[in-house]
Each structure stands twice: as structure tokens, then as C-alpha cells.
Amino acid sequence: MDKMNGRSRRNLILQLFFLAALIAATFWWLLRDCDVETLSRTLKSANPWLIGLGLLCMGLYLFCGGSSAAVLFRGMGRPMGPLRRLKYHLIEFFFSAITPSSSGGQPFEVVFMRLDGYKVTESTVVLLVVAVLYKLAMLVLFFALYLTNFAFLHAQVVGMWFLFVLGLALNIIVILVIVMALYAQKTIRRLCLWCLRLLARGRIVRKEEAAREKLDAWLRGFHDCAGFMRTHPGPVAKSFLIVLFQRVLYLLIPWCVYEGMGLSGVTVWQMMGLQLLLSVSVEMMPLPGAVGISETVSLVLYDAIFGARHLYPAVILTRGISYYLPLLVSGLVTLAARAAQLRRAGARAAD
């Protein structure tokens, strides 16, 4: 971060402005046809205890995100305290929320970890293992919830089947690529080099040699990741259980909102499955925090569940708990962490 050049700073500022514009446009679109007075009354009538439970689920979700990495660091003999693990995951959440397809979260987390004394090689491997486990947990929950609630969820997905199929296909492709990068590196390298040559011939990739070096570095990261998973099965298993619990906590938030509005008739498992359909459909989309598309898909999925009166308040509450409030908190924590690092650097320079 200290070596962040002017272009990186400009890119970050542009991303923040783009995200702010996207959020403003999303709320304008959401509220353009709403009766603000009715919306306000509906929001105020929600059960505060159940909305509080949703906030607790999100808080635990963020803490579990840091804990899944801390378990792996402890397996390396590098213990990490509860406040530090929460800080790192909030930093990851913030940068994931402002970059397309959540691509910036872990790279920036590695930077902050390095400035706190963690080796880049260690933190890169740990965060890569967590990313692999996160995708595997999503796959496990998807099959468990979708197959056990097939009739209900299939009926809800009809109105957005193309987006759902596209999102599911992209997630499956990513998981297959990850598995091949972990355990079939020669095969995935040949496939990637073939794609790279095609892109170079089409002049989409102009620096083929540099792209090959990045590919080899990426594969070395997965080689180290596979080695860590093989030599630390206990911490990896514990981390997977934490990630699985973390995913469940996130999926519970819409159910808390549903129950908090005094509605009934849909089970907790069905609401969790509904949220999982939403996540599968939008999390690979190249928009920061999937802003705009998440709200749009939520309106489609929640329409028959919440009804006209509760639909917009439900979307606002669910996204507020799961994205907008954590975005604000994580942004403040990131600024505070950066300020603390600058103070430490200044104190060292003075000495």
C-alpha cells in the first residue's frame, strides 16, 4: 500500500465514484414508483428483534470469514487474535465490495497483512485455501438446499432462468478450473496456453510472454495451496466447517427479514435456498458488490414471497443488512487500519 502508485490511487478513486453512482442509480430505480410513506411505515413495523438477529448473523458471518483464515495461520504456527482476524476480513469485504466480481478483496488483504508482518507467501496460500473452501461450501449447500426444495425453488427461478443458468455455469467452470489447478496442473496449463495463443493471435493479448509469466505464477500459487491442504488436513477441515457455517449465516438473513415482517408460509430452508439462488445468479457478475443486479434479481425472486406491500422494504432491509451497512463499517475500519499503519511507519522513521 505504501508503494501504491498514482495510477492505482486514481483507479481506486474511480471505483469508489463508480460504486457511489451505481448505488445512487439503484436506489433511485428502487424508489421511483414507491410510496415513501407506506415504505417507511412498513420498515418501522418490522420486528426489531428479528432484524437484530439478521444483523447478528451478518456480524458473525464477517467474524467467521476472518476465523477461517486464522485457523489456517494457527496451523502454520502463526496465531491471530480475534480483533485482528475481524479487521482483515472487513478489509477484504470492503475491497471485494468495490471491485468487479469481488476481485480486489484478497490482494488488498495480503497487502495489509504484509504491512503487519505476515509473509506474502503465507498469507497468499492461506487466502487461496479459504477461497477454494468458500466455493466448495457453496456447491455443497446448493445441492443440499436446491434438491431438498426443488419444487419451490424451481418455481421461483422460472422468471430469471437465463441468469440463473449463466451464474451456475460460471460457478461450475470456476470450481472445475480450481480443482484442475490444484490437482491437474499440466492439463490446465496446456489449456490455458492454448487459450492464450488464440487471444494473442486475435491481438486481444498483446504481451504473450508477460501473460505466460502471470499464468505460471498463478499455477505456483495453486501448487502451494494443494501442498498446504495435503500437509495440514486438520486445519483445512476446521476451516471448511467454519466457511460452511459462515455461508449458512449469510443465507439466514432474508429469513430474518421475512419473519421480522410478520410473514409466514415459507420455511427457513426455502428462504435459505432462495438466497442461494440469488448468490449463484449474481456473484460472478462484473459489477462491484453486484449492485443493481442483486436488487433486480431480488425483486423477481421475492415477488411471490413477500407480496407487493413488503417487496421493496424486504429488498432494502436484506441488502442493507448484507451489503450496505457492512460496506460502511468495513470502509471505516479500512481507513482506521491504514491510518494506524501510517502512524507506525512515521514513528519508525522518526526513530
Beta strands, then each sheet from edge to edge (+ up, - down):
end
